[in-house]
Amino acid sequence: MAGSGTAELRTPVFNGENYEFCSNRMKTILKSHGLWDFVENGFDVSDPAKDKKKIEETAVAEVEKPTMAELLMKDARALGLIQGAVLDQILPIIVNEKTSKGAWDILNQKFRGDKQVRSLKLQGLRCEFEYTRTKDSESLSIYLARLFDIMNQMKSYGEDLSRERVVQKLLISLPRSYDPICSVIEHSKDLETLEVQEVVASLKSFELKLDRHAEDSTEMAFASLNVGGKNSAGGGKPKCTSCGKFGHVLRDCNGNKSIQKVNYVNQVEETGDKRLLVNIQRNLTSKVKMGTGEIVQVAGKGTLVIETKLGRKHI
């Protein structure tokens, strides 16, 4: 749906879809101009005197009661707003209507549907909300716009999702690259009281930092969570993915460092191939004890270059 009209009115353009959502927006605009009463209660232009008293009683209070010409003008203005809020393909349906109520009722009858139809549409939106996920190469902003559009349509059909339900949906429907920030939010925040916009702000902040190295992802998550200078509730601490303890990350884990050292030693012992070494020094007189207990003369020493998950290491 695209916006149209002047900056003052900002009337929507109805294209035949999402009628509930569009009609609610249009109703708000008509109310803001004091014209909704004409659309809701009607105005008989064939015999305006018959409804003059009713309209004067229900119309917005003024210093002086409006004249019949003024009442007709207001109804015409409401009708004009309704006509301007539909695409040219839909306009012929209401173009011959003389009153705002007549045009509104026709649109309701054609696009709103009966109770059963509305129930089916709402059920479809519920399924769409449950199963929607981020698509490949879809940015966070585009996904959020798509998700909130579904939620707005559900609301127009009377389904207002709880704050906790929306937060949960956000945390389970993002790509794996967002797992660190989602995990931090789940463990350090109370989902029942957490504001949706607070989560959105943390996710957007995290998105800006995703180009950093993966080993810093947990630290990035906590930095993203403190959007606007607020500390995370409950003093949450990062959880190490190696030992499972809180208070440090993988690269600072003592257990992980021990494992790395053992791995490095094993790799060195498993190779005596000088082709894998750089900066070889051969003028040595030292000896070395092998794993079997045998003591042998050192033929030379050099630097072994190996690739690890944490980057290239020189031994």
N, C-alpha and C positions, 0 to 999 in steps of 0.2 A: 504494500500500500504506500503510495507516495503522497506527500503533502501538497496542497494547492491553496489558492486563494491568497488574500493579503496576509501580511505578517500579523495583523490584528486577529483575524478569524482563524487561520490555520486549519481550515476544514479538511477532513480526510477525503480520500477518493475511494469509493466502494467499487470493487471490480467483480463482485459476485461471490467472493469467498470471505470466510470469517465474518459473517454478518453480525453475530453477537458482539464481537469486539468492536466493529465499526459503528454499530448503532449506539453502543454505550458511549463512545467518544463523541458521537454526534449529539447525543442527548445532553452531555455536559456542555457542549458549545452553545446549544439552544438555550439552556438554562442560564448560562453566563450573559446572554443577551436579553434575558427576560422574555423569551419567546416560547418556552416549552409548554406553557399553559395552552397556547393556541393549538399546538400539535397534539397535546393530550386530550383536551376537551372539545376541540373542534370549533368551527365558525361557519355558520350558514350564510354564504354570500348571496344566495337567492332571496333570503329574507333576513337581512342583518338585524332588523329591529327586534326580531323574535328572540335572538340570543344576546342582545345588547346588555341587558341587566346582568345576566350570568357572567359575561366576560368582564364587565366592569367590577363585579364583586371579586372575581378570582385573579384578575390581572394585577401586575405589580403596582403597589400603591404609588400614586403621584399626587402632586399638590392639587391639580385639577383633574377631574375624570376625563379620560381621553374621548375625543369625538369619534363618530363612526368612521370618518375618513382615516383617522389615526389608527383605529383598530384594524381596518382593512389593510392599511399600509404595513402594520406589524405582521399580520398573517402572511402578507405577500413576501415580506422579508424572510420569514421562517421558511416559506415554500421555496424561495430562491436559494437559501442555504442548503436545503435538502436536494434540490436539483443540481446544485453545484458540487455535491458530495458524491455523485455517481458518475461512472464512465459514460461516454457517449453511447455505447452499445446498450446500456441499461436505461438511459434517459427516456426512450420512447414509451416505456412501461408506465411512467408517471407524468409525461409531458402534458397530457390533456386534463390533469387534475387541477381544480381551481383553488383548493385549500391545502394547507400544510398537513392537516390531519388525514385528508384523503390520500395524499402521496405517501405519507408515513405508513398508513394502514396497508396499502398495496405492497409496499416493500416488505412489511412484516409478514404478510400472508404468503408471499412468493418465496422469501429467503429464510425466514425464521424457522418454519416447520412446526409440526405439532410436538407434543411431549415425547412421543416415542422416537421421532426423528432426532430431537435434541439429545435424548438419552443415548442413542447410538453414536452420535457425534462425540459426545463427552467420553464414551467408552473408548472410542478410537484415539482420542487425545491422551487418555490415560495410558494406553498401550504405547503410544508414540513417546510419551515422557519416560516410561519405564525402560524402553529399549534403546533410546537415543544415546549415542556415544560420539566422541570426536572422530572425525573422518581423517583419512590419510592426508597429511600436509595441510590440515585445517588449523588456522591460528586460534588461539584461545578466545580472542575477541569475537570472531565469527561464530565459534561454537556457542559462546555465552548468549549471543544475540539470537541464535536459533533456538536454544533451550528456553530462554525467557519469553520468546514469542509463543511457544507451545503453552507455557504457564499462563500467559495472558489470555490465550484462547480458552483455556480451562476455566479461568476465573470468570470470563464472560458467560460461561454456561453454569456458573454457580459453584464451581469447584475451586476453593481457595486453599492451596497447599500450605502446610505449616512450615515455619521457619526451619525447624529441625529436619524435616523431610527434604527441603531444598538443599540444605547444607550437605546432607548425606548423599544426595544425588550428585552434587558437584564433586565430592571426594571419591566417588567410585566410577565416574564416567570419563576420567581424563587418561591420557596416555601414561605409560609406565615411567616416562621421564619426570612425571610430577609426583611419583610415589614418595620422595623424601618430604616434600612440603605437606602432602596429605597426611602422612604418618605423624608428623610433628603436630599438625592441627588436631588430629584425633587423640593424641596422648597428652596434649598440654592445654586443651580448651574444653569447656563444657558445651557440647553440641546443642543442648537444650536452650541455652541463652545466647549462643553465638549469633551475631548478626550476619545476614547473607552478604551484605556489602563489605563487611570486614574480611570474609573469606575471599571474595572476588578481588579485593585489593591485594591480599597476600599472594594469590595465584598470579596476578598480573606482575607483581614485583618479582616473583620467582621466575617468571617467563623471561624477564629482561636479563637474568643472570645464568640462563641455561648454557651459555657458551663457555662457561668456566669448566675446569677439569671435573670429571665425575666424582673423584675422591672427596671433593669439597661440597658435595650435594647436600649433606646434612647441615653443614654450617650455613650454606646458602638458604636452606629452608628456614632456619631460625632467624636469619637476617631478614628474610622476606616476611616472616610472621610479625615482626616488630614494625609494621608500617605505621607512619605517623608518630613514631617515637614511643609507642606503647609497648610495655613489656608483656610477654606472653603470660597468661594466667597460670598460677600454680608453680611458677619458676621452672618450667619444663626444661629438661636437659637432653642433649643428643644421645641416641642409642647406638652403640657400636654394632656393626653388622657382623663382626667376627666372634666376639665373646658374649654378645647379648646384654652387656652391662651399660648403664646410663652414665653420662658424664664425660665421655670421650668418643672420638670417631675412629674409624678403621686405621688411619695412618699413625695414630697416637697409641694404639693398643699394644701393650707389652707382650701379650700372648702372640699377637700377630708378628711382632718383630722377632720373637724367638723362632717362630715357624720359618720366617724368611731366612734367618741365619742358618738354620738346619738345611733348608733347601739349597742355599748357596754352597755350603760345604759339600753336600751330596753331589751337586753338579760338578764341583771341582774334582772330587775324588773319582768321579765316573769317567773322567777324560784325562788323558796324558798326551793328547794330540797337540803338538806345537803349532799346528796350522790355525788353531783357535785362539792363539795368544798374540798379543801385540807388545811392542817395546821389550823384546826378549833380551835378557842379559845372560851371557854364557860364562863369563870369567868368575865363577864361584867355586869355593872349596868346601862349602857346607854339606851336611848330610841331613836326611829326613827319615823319620820313622814311619813306615807304612802301616796300614790298618791291620796287616797280618802280624805285626811286630818286627818285621824285617827292616833293618837300617840300610839305606842305599845312598849312593853319592848323588848329589843334585847335579843334573846336567845343565840347568839354567832356570831362570824364572822370568815371568812376564805377566801381563795383565789380561785377565779373561773378561770378555764383554758378553753379558747375557741380557736377554730381554725378560722383564717381569711385568706383572700387572701394574706395578707402580712406576714403570719406566725402565730405561736402560741402566744397568748397574755394572760397575767396574770392580773386579776382584783381583 
